[in-house]
Amino acid sequence: MCGIFGIYDINYNNNIINNVVKGLQKLQHRGKCSYGFSYINKYNELTTVKNQGNMREYDININTKWCIGHVRYTTSGKSVSDQFISDNEIQPLSGFTSTNKICIVHNGNIPNILGHDTEYLLNMIISNADNIEESLINVMNTIPASYSLIVMY
């Protein structure tokens, strides 16, 4: 069980990141192993904050249109049996295509995946990211499981 939260606005706003942080704090009961959030600023630069443990207080005064976040209860990856969670398993996970940045947060557990299931999903999305809609439809038609995703593209 994890918690995911995201906000999108058509206008740049300096409250979006802090509102995502507050949303993740309210979802803290769904995961206390780690947390992370990502946003893209008005210069199209991707920033990701990741940490172990409970969601901390942040006061970030940066204009953005979107921010996504995740609080983790470990169910997959190498960190399942460890106390320490590797940074590459803390969400959001991001990747790059030739033209776009993609960031995802995932809640669920996909059976029969060796390794980190969110990384598997990200790689599936990136493999056909030239058409994000088709890529997401392919993921939903291919992965027989119950899960939630927020994708920042």
Contacts in CASP RR format, 6 or more apart in sequence:
PFRMAT RR
TARGET T0000
AUTHOR 0000-0000-0000
METHOD contacts of the structure
MODEL  1
MCGIFGIYDINYNNNIINNVVKGLQKLQHRGKCSYGFSYINKYNELTTVK
NQGNMREYDININTKWCIGHVRYTTSGKSVSDQFISDNEIQPLSGFTSTN
KICIVHNGNIPNILGHDTEYLLNMIISNADNIEESLINVMNTIPASYSLI
VMY
1 30 0 8 1.000
1 31 0 8 1.000
1 73 0 8 1.000
1 75 0 8 1.000
1 107 0 8 1.000
1 108 0 8 1.000
2 30 0 8 1.000
2 31 0 8 1.000
2 70 0 8 1.000
2 71 0 8 1.000
2 72 0 8 1.000
2 73 0 8 1.000
2 75 0 8 1.000
2 91 0 8 1.000
2 106 0 8 1.000
2 107 0 8 1.000
2 108 0 8 1.000
3 24 0 8 1.000
3 27 0 8 1.000
3 30 0 8 1.000
3 31 0 8 1.000
3 70 0 8 1.000
3 71 0 8 1.000
3 72 0 8 1.000
3 107 0 8 1.000
4 27 0 8 1.000
4 68 0 8 1.000
4 69 0 8 1.000
4 70 0 8 1.000
4 105 0 8 1.000
4 106 0 8 1.000
4 107 0 8 1.000
4 148 0 8 1.000
4 149 0 8 1.000
4 150 0 8 1.000
5 20 0 8 1.000
5 23 0 8 1.000
5 24 0 8 1.000
5 27 0 8 1.000
5 68 0 8 1.000
5 69 0 8 1.000
5 70 0 8 1.000
5 150 0 8 1.000
6 20 0 8 1.000
6 66 0 8 1.000
6 67 0 8 1.000
6 68 0 8 1.000
6 69 0 8 1.000
6 105 0 8 1.000
6 150 0 8 1.000
7 16 0 8 1.000
7 19 0 8 1.000
7 20 0 8 1.000
7 66 0 8 1.000
7 67 0 8 1.000
8 65 0 8 1.000
8 66 0 8 1.000
9 16 0 8 1.000
9 65 0 8 1.000
9 66 0 8 1.000
10 65 0 8 1.000
11 65 0 8 1.000
12 42 0 8 1.000
12 63 0 8 1.000
12 64 0 8 1.000
12 65 0 8 1.000
13 63 0 8 1.000
13 64 0 8 1.000
13 65 0 8 1.000
14 61 0 8 1.000
14 62 0 8 1.000
14 63 0 8 1.000
14 64 0 8 1.000
16 39 0 8 1.000
16 64 0 8 1.000
16 65 0 8 1.000
16 66 0 8 1.000
16 67 0 8 1.000
17 37 0 8 1.000
17 39 0 8 1.000
17 58 0 8 1.000
17 60 0 8 1.000
17 62 0 8 1.000
17 64 0 8 1.000
17 67 0 8 1.000
18 58 0 8 1.000
18 59 0 8 1.000
18 60 0 8 1.000
19 67 0 8 1.000
20 37 0 8 1.000
20 39 0 8 1.000
20 67 0 8 1.000
20 68 0 8 1.000
20 69 0 8 1.000
21 37 0 8 1.000
21 55 0 8 1.000
21 57 0 8 1.000
21 58 0 8 1.000
21 60 0 8 1.000
24 35 0 8 1.000
24 36 0 8 1.000
24 37 0 8 1.000
24 55 0 8 1.000
24 69 0 8 1.000
24 70 0 8 1.000
24 71 0 8 1.000
25 55 0 8 1.000
27 71 0 8 1.000
28 54 0 8 1.000
28 55 0 8 1.000
28 71 0 8 1.000
30 71 0 8 1.000
30 73 0 8 1.000
30 107 0 8 1.000
31 71 0 8 1.000
31 72 0 8 1.000
31 73 0 8 1.000
32 53 0 8 1.000
32 54 0 8 1.000
32 71 0 8 1.000
32 73 0 8 1.000
33 52 0 8 1.000
33 53 0 8 1.000
33 72 0 8 1.000
33 73 0 8 1.000
33 74 0 8 1.000
33 79 0 8 1.000
33 85 0 8 1.000
34 50 0 8 1.000
34 51 0 8 1.000
34 52 0 8 1.000
34 53 0 8 1.000
34 71 0 8 1.000
34 72 0 8 1.000
34 85 0 8 1.000
34 90 0 8 1.000
35 50 0 8 1.000
35 51 0 8 1.000
35 53 0 8 1.000
35 54 0 8 1.000
35 55 0 8 1.000
35 56 0 8 1.000
35 69 0 8 1.000
35 70 0 8 1.000
35 71 0 8 1.000
35 72 0 8 1.000
35 90 0 8 1.000
36 48 0 8 1.000
36 49 0 8 1.000
36 50 0 8 1.000
36 51 0 8 1.000
36 69 0 8 1.000
36 70 0 8 1.000
36 71 0 8 1.000
36 90 0 8 1.000
36 91 0 8 1.000
36 92 0 8 1.000
37 48 0 8 1.000
37 49 0 8 1.000
37 67 0 8 1.000
37 68 0 8 1.000
37 69 0 8 1.000
37 70 0 8 1.000
37 92 0 8 1.000
38 46 0 8 1.000
38 47 0 8 1.000
38 48 0 8 1.000
38 49 0 8 1.000
38 67 0 8 1.000
38 68 0 8 1.000
38 69 0 8 1.000
38 92 0 8 1.000
38 94 0 8 1.000
38 103 0 8 1.000
38 152 0 8 1.000
39 46 0 8 1.000
39 47 0 8 1.000
39 62 0 8 1.000
39 64 0 8 1.000
39 66 0 8 1.000
39 67 0 8 1.000
39 68 0 8 1.000
40 46 0 8 1.000
40 47 0 8 1.000
40 64 0 8 1.000
40 65 0 8 1.000
40 66 0 8 1.000
40 101 0 8 1.000
40 152 0 8 1.000
41 47 0 8 1.000
41 62 0 8 1.000
41 63 0 8 1.000
41 64 0 8 1.000
42 63 0 8 1.000
42 64 0 8 1.000
44 101 0 8 1.000
46 94 0 8 1.000
46 101 0 8 1.000
46 103 0 8 1.000
48 92 0 8 1.000
48 94 0 8 1.000
48 103 0 8 1.000
49 58 0 8 1.000
50 87 0 8 1.000
50 90 0 8 1.000
50 91 0 8 1.000
51 90 0 8 1.000
52 84 0 8 1.000
52 85 0 8 1.000
52 90 0 8 1.000
55 71 0 8 1.000
66 152 0 8 1.000
68 92 0 8 1.000
68 103 0 8 1.000
68 104 0 8 1.000
68 105 0 8 1.000
68 150 0 8 1.000
68 152 0 8 1.000
69 91 0 8 1.000
69 92 0 8 1.000
69 105 0 8 1.000
69 150 0 8 1.000
70 90 0 8 1.000
70 91 0 8 1.000
70 92 0 8 1.000
70 105 0 8 1.000
70 106 0 8 1.000
70 107 0 8 1.000
72 85 0 8 1.000
72 90 0 8 1.000
72 91 0 8 1.000
74 80 0 8 1.000
74 85 0 8 1.000
74 89 0 8 1.000
75 108 0 8 1.000
75 109 0 8 1.000
76 109 0 8 1.000
76 110 0 8 1.000
76 113 0 8 1.000
76 115 0 8 1.000
76 116 0 8 1.000
76 117 0 8 1.000
76 118 0 8 1.000
77 89 0 8 1.000
77 115 0 8 1.000
77 116 0 8 1.000
77 117 0 8 1.000
78 86 0 8 1.000
78 89 0 8 1.000
78 115 0 8 1.000
78 116 0 8 1.000
79 85 0 8 1.000
79 86 0 8 1.000
79 89 0 8 1.000
88 116 0 8 1.000
88 119 0 8 1.000
89 116 0 8 1.000
89 118 0 8 1.000
89 119 0 8 1.000
91 104 0 8 1.000
91 105 0 8 1.000
91 106 0 8 1.000
91 118 0 8 1.000
92 103 0 8 1.000
92 104 0 8 1.000
92 105 0 8 1.000
92 152 0 8 1.000
93 103 0 8 1.000
93 104 0 8 1.000
93 105 0 8 1.000
93 118 0 8 1.000
93 119 0 8 1.000
93 122 0 8 1.000
94 101 0 8 1.000
94 102 0 8 1.000
94 103 0 8 1.000
94 104 0 8 1.000
94 122 0 8 1.000
95 101 0 8 1.000
95 102 0 8 1.000
95 103 0 8 1.000
95 122 0 8 1.000
95 126 0 8 1.000
96 102 0 8 1.000
96 126 0 8 1.000
97 126 0 8 1.000
97 129 0 8 1.000
97 130 0 8 1.000
99 130 0 8 1.000
100 129 0 8 1.000
100 132 0 8 1.000
100 153 0 8 1.000
101 152 0 8 1.000
101 153 0 8 1.000
102 122 0 8 1.000
102 125 0 8 1.000
102 126 0 8 1.000
102 129 0 8 1.000
102 132 0 8 1.000
102 151 0 8 1.000
102 152 0 8 1.000
102 153 0 8 1.000
103 151 0 8 1.000
103 152 0 8 1.000
103 153 0 8 1.000
104 118 0 8 1.000
104 121 0 8 1.000
104 122 0 8 1.000
104 125 0 8 1.000
104 149 0 8 1.000
104 150 0 8 1.000
104 151 0 8 1.000
104 152 0 8 1.000
105 118 0 8 1.000
105 149 0 8 1.000
105 150 0 8 1.000
106 117 0 8 1.000
106 118 0 8 1.000
106 121 0 8 1.000
106 147 0 8 1.000
106 148 0 8 1.000
106 149 0 8 1.000
107 147 0 8 1.000
107 148 0 8 1.000
107 149 0 8 1.000
108 117 0 8 1.000
108 145 0 8 1.000
108 146 0 8 1.000
108 147 0 8 1.000
108 148 0 8 1.000
109 117 0 8 1.000
109 145 0 8 1.000
109 147 0 8 1.000
110 117 0 8 1.000
110 120 0 8 1.000
110 121 0 8 1.000
110 143 0 8 1.000
110 145 0 8 1.000
110 147 0 8 1.000
111 145 0 8 1.000
113 120 0 8 1.000
121 139 0 8 1.000
121 143 0 8 1.000
121 149 0 8 1.000
124 135 0 8 1.000
124 138 0 8 1.000
124 139 0 8 1.000
124 142 0 8 1.000
124 143 0 8 1.000
125 132 0 8 1.000
125 135 0 8 1.000
125 136 0 8 1.000
125 139 0 8 1.000
125 151 0 8 1.000
126 135 0 8 1.000
127 135 0 8 1.000
128 134 0 8 1.000
128 135 0 8 1.000
128 138 0 8 1.000
129 135 0 8 1.000
129 153 0 8 1.000
132 151 0 8 1.000
132 153 0 8 1.000
136 151 0 8 1.000
139 149 0 8 1.000
END
